[in-house]
Amino acid sequence: MTQHGRLEKIWSKRAHRGPMDSVSTALLVAGRGLTGSADQGGRRQVTLISQKRWEELMNRLRSALDPSARRANLLLSGIELAETRGGILQIGACQLRIAGETRPCERMEEACLGLQDLMKDRWGGGAFAEVLTDGEISVGDRVFWVTERG
């Protein structure tokens, strides 16, 4: 069954370990990533998290930590990211190929005690992707799988 979802938030990172800036629109560049974000090129061009999975983690920790603390670029609702390596995701006019699971680092433990360990299960840290097509994305864009796994 095809999942359909929504792009809930977009964050750009000005510098490595820098603050996450919330934006309503962003330009994705094939082979590079999110324009203006510190992480450009390579296999980790864009990072994504599931709103539902984040809420599950916060409920287990009894925390109200904002999802921006995850330091991902995109927050998606209605889309499951676990075990989707190789899948192609359509966000607005852009396509992304899921390259792997984003592993939680010690910064997650600094944000909330216990978070790093909880995120290790079921792709709780989200996914990272390569940008396949250029285009603008906006909060509210429709999100769906073109192919669920490669």
C-alpha positions in Angstrom: 0.0 0.0 0.0 1.4 3.4 -0.9 1.8 5.8 1.9 1.0 9.5 1.4 2.3 12.1 3.8 3.1 15.7 4.3 6.3 17.8 4.7 5.7 19.3 8.2 9.0 21.3 8.8 12.2 22.3 7.0 15.4 23.1 8.9 18.6 24.4 7.5 21.9 24.3 9.4 24.2 27.4 8.8 27.3 25.8 10.2 28.6 22.4 11.5 27.2 22.0 15.0 25.4 25.4 14.4 21.7 26.2 15.1 18.9 24.8 13.0 16.9 27.5 11.2 13.3 26.8 10.5 12.3 27.8 6.9 9.0 27.5 5.0 10.6 26.8 1.6 14.0 25.5 0.5 15.8 24.7 -2.7 17.1 21.1 -3.2 20.0 20.6 -5.6 20.6 17.2 -7.1 23.8 15.6 -5.8 24.3 18.4 -3.3 21.4 18.8 -0.9 19.6 21.7 0.8 20.9 25.1 -0.5 22.4 27.1 2.3 22.8 24.1 4.7 26.3 23.3 6.0 26.1 19.6 5.0 26.5 19.6 1.2 27.3 16.7 -1.2 28.3 13.2 -0.2 25.7 10.5 0.6 24.1 12.5 3.5 22.7 15.4 1.5 19.4 15.6 3.4 18.3 14.1 6.7 14.7 13.2 7.5 12.7 12.2 10.5 9.2 10.9 11.0 6.9 13.0 13.1 5.1 9.9 14.4 8.4 8.2 15.4 9.6 11.4 17.1 6.3 11.6 19.1 6.7 8.0 20.2 10.2 8.7 21.5 9.0 11.8 23.4 6.1 9.9 24.9 8.5 7.1 26.1 10.9 9.7 27.6 8.0 11.9 29.0 9.5 14.8 27.2 8.2 17.7 25.0 11.5 18.3 23.2 11.0 20.0 19.9 11.9 17.8 16.9 14.4 20.5 15.7 16.6 19.0 18.5 17.1 16.0 16.2 19.0 18.3 13.8 17.4 16.8 10.7 16.5 18.8 7.6 13.0 17.5 7.0 10.1 16.4 9.3 7.6 14.2 7.6 4.1 13.0 8.7 2.3 10.0 7.3 5.5 8.3 6.1 7.4 5.4 7.7 11.2 5.6 7.3 12.3 2.4 8.9 14.0 -0.1 6.6 13.5 2.0 3.5 17.1 2.1 2.2 17.1 2.4 -1.6 13.5 3.7 -1.7 12.7 6.8 -3.7 10.6 9.5 -1.9 8.8 12.3 -3.8 8.5 15.6 -1.9 6.8 18.3 -3.9 8.6 18.3 -7.3 11.8 16.6 -5.9 12.9 13.0 -5.6 15.2 11.7 -2.9 16.8 8.3 -2.6 17.1 7.0 0.9 20.7 6.0 1.4 20.5 4.7 5.0 19.6 5.1 8.6 20.8 8.2 10.5 22.5 7.0 13.7 22.0 9.1 16.8 25.1 10.8 18.2 26.0 12.0 21.7 24.2 15.3 21.0 20.9 13.5 21.4 21.9 12.4 24.9 22.8 16.1 25.6 19.4 17.1 24.4 17.5 14.6 26.5 18.8 11.9 28.8 18.1 8.5 27.3 17.2 9.7 23.9 20.4 8.4 22.1 19.7 4.8 23.2 16.0 4.9 22.4 16.7 6.2 18.9 18.8 3.2 18.0 15.7 1.1 17.6 13.5 1.1 14.4 15.4 3.9 12.7 14.4 6.3 15.5 17.1 8.7 14.3 15.5 8.9 10.9 17.1 8.5 7.5 19.6 10.3 5.2 19.1 10.7 1.5 20.6 11.8 -1.8 18.8 14.4 -3.8 18.0 13.1 -7.3 16.1 16.1 -8.8 16.5 19.9 -8.3 13.5 21.9 -7.1 11.8 23.9 -4.4 10.1 22.2 -1.5 7.7 23.9 0.9 6.1 23.1 4.2 2.8 21.4 3.4 4.0 19.6 0.2 2.7 16.2 -0.4 5.1 13.3 0.3 4.9 9.8 -1.1 7.0 6.8 -2.1 7.8 6.4 -5.8 9.5 3.1 -4.9 9.5 1.9 -1.3 12.8 0.0 -1.6 15.5 -0.1 -4.2 
